Every structure is written in C-alpha cells, then in structure tokens.
Amino acid sequence: MDSVKINRAPVLTLWSAVVAERLGFNADEALTLGKAVAGLTAQSKGQRLGIFTPSPEEVRKKRAQKAKQAGVFRLELLGRAVPVLHTDDGLRAVGKDQKPVTPQSVEKYLASKFGDALADVRSAMTDLARSRRPAALAEEAFRLYEAFRPGVPAGESGWGAKGTLSIRKVRALAEKGE
C-alpha cells in the first residue's frame, strides 16, 4: 500500500503515539498521549480559524485548580503541553473533565480511521521514528509530521477534510535519517 485517504487528526494521533513510544513511554501511555496531542492541536487550529472560541479566563482557572487537585501535570510532546495523570495502569492523558483517556478507545479510533492501512502506516512511522536518536526526534517530530501529513485546503475548507497520506513519503523520510 502506497497511500491512504484520511484527514489529519488520526495521522497526528498515530504519529504522536509512535514518537511517544520511541521516547520511552509504553504503548498504552503513548496511545493516550497521541490522542491528546491531536486534540490539543485541533483545538488550537479551531480557535485560530474562529471555529472554536476559547473558554473564559475564569473557567480556565477553575479547570486548572481542579486538575491540580486531581494530580494532573503536564508533559511536552510535539510542542504541546499534554495534561497527564498517574493511574494504576501508568500515565494517561486526560481530557478537560480530568478523566483518563483509555488506550483501547484510541486503538478503536485509529482502526476505524485507517482501516486496512493501519499496520502499514504504523510500520512506516515506526521506521521513521527509529531513524532518529530520541533527543533529535523529540526536537523535530512535529516538523517531520508537517513534511508527510496529508495535504488539505487551507483555512476552514480544510477543517476535517481528507487528503492523501503517502506512506512512501514517510518511508523516504526514514531513509534520509539523521
């Protein structure tokens, strides 16, 4: 398989999870982190495009207080400050409700979006992540994503639009290595 027609959110989710694993997180932790990175990125873009309005400052402060009380802290992945929580099963990204994201829900999401292409895309992304030392990957992971992400129209017309993800391009980036 050379390419898949897909929108950007699942691509960023999978890539972020693959990067997180390369950086030392276990597979379940990485899946939840990946989902959170994609969600935070979508929220940011949606605000930039005027699709979403930011929460009022008072609401954000109350959420931050609740999060702190719940033990939520932030870690950086692909340039995003991801809210996470220690659970009995390991680290888990959390949503605005402070509830942990489940790795099973992320796998189901990825399977539904990528279909039969999931294994090929994951393999190509894993090769790309392994082609860089972890410190270099942490630094350039988002730029790599920008180099292979599906092309969609700019602005609101591209919101949620499908583009072509070239698996060949991901593999070519891996071959270039560091």
C-alpha positions as CSV (number, residue, x, y, z in Angstrom):
1,M,0.0,0.0,0.0
2,D,1.4,3.4,-1.0
3,S,-1.1,5.8,0.3
4,V,-4.3,6.3,2.2
5,K,-7.0,8.9,2.0
6,I,-7.5,10.3,5.5
7,N,-7.9,13.5,7.5
8,R,-5.0,14.9,9.6
9,A,-6.3,14.1,13.1
10,P,-5.8,10.3,13.1
11,V,-2.5,10.8,11.3
12,L,-1.2,13.1,14.1
13,T,-2.7,10.8,16.7
14,L,-0.8,7.8,15.4
15,W,2.5,9.7,14.7
16,S,2.4,11.3,18.3
17,A,1.9,7.8,19.8
18,V,4.8,6.4,17.8
19,V,7.0,9.2,18.8
20,A,6.0,8.9,22.5
21,E,6.9,5.2,22.3
22,R,10.3,6.0,20.8
23,L,10.8,8.5,23.6
24,G,10.3,5.7,26.2
25,F,6.6,5.6,27.0
26,N,4.9,2.3,26.9
27,A,2.3,1.5,24.2
28,D,-0.8,2.3,26.2
29,E,0.7,5.5,27.6
30,A,1.8,6.6,24.1
31,L,-1.7,6.0,22.6
32,T,-3.4,8.3,25.1
33,L,-0.6,10.9,24.7
34,G,-1.1,10.7,20.9
35,K,-4.8,11.3,21.1
36,A,-4.2,14.3,23.4
37,V,-1.7,15.9,21.1
38,A,-4.1,15.7,18.2
39,G,-6.9,17.1,20.3
40,L,-4.9,20.0,21.5
41,T,-3.6,20.7,18.0
42,A,-7.2,20.7,16.6
43,Q,-8.4,22.9,19.4
44,S,-5.6,25.4,18.7
45,K,-6.3,25.4,15.0
46,G,-10.0,25.7,15.6
47,Q,-9.5,28.8,17.7
48,R,-7.2,30.3,15.1
49,L,-9.9,29.7,12.4
50,G,-12.7,31.0,14.6
51,I,-14.4,27.7,14.7
52,F,-14.0,27.4,18.5
53,T,-13.9,30.2,21.0
54,P,-11.5,29.9,23.9
55,S,-13.0,29.3,27.3
56,P,-13.3,32.4,29.5
57,E,-10.4,33.0,31.8
58,E,-12.4,32.2,34.9
59,V,-13.4,28.8,33.5
60,R,-9.8,28.0,32.6
61,K,-8.7,28.9,36.1
62,K,-11.3,26.7,37.7
63,R,-10.3,23.8,35.4
64,A,-6.7,24.3,36.3
65,Q,-7.4,24.2,40.0
66,K,-9.5,21.0,39.6
67,A,-6.7,19.5,37.5
68,K,-4.1,20.3,40.1
69,Q,-6.2,18.9,42.9
70,A,-6.7,15.7,40.9
71,G,-2.9,15.3,40.4
72,V,-2.8,16.3,36.8
73,F,0.5,17.6,35.5
74,R,1.8,18.4,32.0
75,L,4.5,16.9,29.8
76,E,5.6,18.2,26.4
77,L,5.2,16.1,23.3
78,L,5.3,17.5,19.7
79,G,5.3,21.0,21.1
80,R,2.1,20.5,23.1
81,A,1.7,20.6,26.9
82,V,-0.2,17.4,27.4
83,P,-2.2,17.1,30.7
84,V,-1.5,13.7,32.2
85,L,-2.3,11.7,35.3
86,H,-0.6,8.8,37.1
87,T,-3.1,5.9,37.2
88,D,-2.7,2.3,38.4
89,D,-2.1,1.4,34.8
90,G,0.6,4.0,34.2
91,L,0.4,7.6,32.8
92,R,-2.7,8.5,30.9
93,A,-3.5,11.8,29.1
94,V,-6.7,13.4,30.4
95,G,-9.4,15.5,28.9
96,K,-11.0,18.7,30.2
97,D,-13.1,16.5,32.5
98,Q,-9.8,15.2,34.1
99,K,-10.8,11.7,33.2
100,P,-8.0,9.5,31.7
101,V,-8.2,8.6,28.0
102,T,-8.3,4.9,27.5
103,P,-5.8,3.3,25.2
104,Q,-8.5,0.9,23.9
105,S,-10.6,3.9,22.7
106,V,-7.6,5.3,20.8
107,E,-6.9,1.9,19.1
108,K,-10.5,1.6,18.1
109,Y,-10.4,5.2,16.8
110,L,-7.2,4.5,14.8
111,A,-8.6,1.2,13.4
112,S,-11.8,2.9,12.3
113,K,-9.9,5.7,10.5
114,F,-7.0,3.9,8.9
115,G,-8.8,0.6,8.2
116,D,-6.6,-2.0,6.5
117,A,-3.8,0.6,6.1
118,L,-3.1,0.9,9.9
119,A,-0.4,-1.7,10.1
120,D,1.5,-0.3,7.0
121,V,1.2,3.3,8.2
122,R,2.3,2.4,11.8
123,S,5.2,0.4,10.4
124,A,6.4,3.3,8.2
125,M,6.0,5.8,11.1
126,T,7.9,3.4,13.5
127,D,10.8,3.2,11.0
128,L,10.8,7.0,10.7
129,A,10.9,7.4,14.5
130,R,13.7,4.8,14.8
131,S,15.7,6.6,12.1
132,R,16.4,9.4,14.6
133,R,18.0,9.4,18.0
134,P,15.4,10.1,20.7
135,A,16.7,13.6,21.5
136,A,16.6,14.6,17.9
137,L,13.2,13.1,17.3
138,A,11.8,15.0,20.3
139,E,13.1,18.1,18.7
140,E,11.9,17.6,15.2
141,A,8.9,15.3,15.5
142,F,6.3,18.0,14.6
143,R,8.4,19.2,11.6
144,L,8.5,15.6,10.4
145,Y,4.7,15.4,10.7
146,E,4.4,18.6,8.7
147,A,6.6,17.0,6.0
148,F,4.3,14.0,5.5
149,R,0.9,15.0,6.7
150,P,-2.0,14.8,4.2
151,G,-2.4,17.9,2.1
152,V,-5.8,19.6,2.7
153,P,-7.1,23.0,1.6
154,A,-6.0,25.9,3.8
155,G,-8.4,27.6,6.3
156,E,-11.9,26.4,7.2
157,S,-12.4,24.5,4.0
158,G,-9.7,22.1,5.1
159,W,-11.2,21.5,8.5
160,G,-11.9,17.8,8.7
161,A,-11.1,17.3,5.0
162,K,-9.4,14.2,3.8
163,G,-6.1,14.3,2.0
164,T,-3.7,11.7,0.8
165,L,-1.1,10.3,3.2
166,S,1.8,9.0,1.2
167,I,3.3,6.0,3.0
168,R,6.1,6.2,0.5
169,K,6.9,9.7,1.7
170,V,7.1,8.6,5.3
171,R,9.5,5.7,4.3
172,A,11.6,8.2,2.3
173,L,12.0,10.4,5.3
174,A,13.1,7.4,7.4
175,E,15.7,6.5,4.8
176,K,17.2,10.0,5.0
177,G,17.7,9.5,8.7
178,E,19.8,11.9,10.7
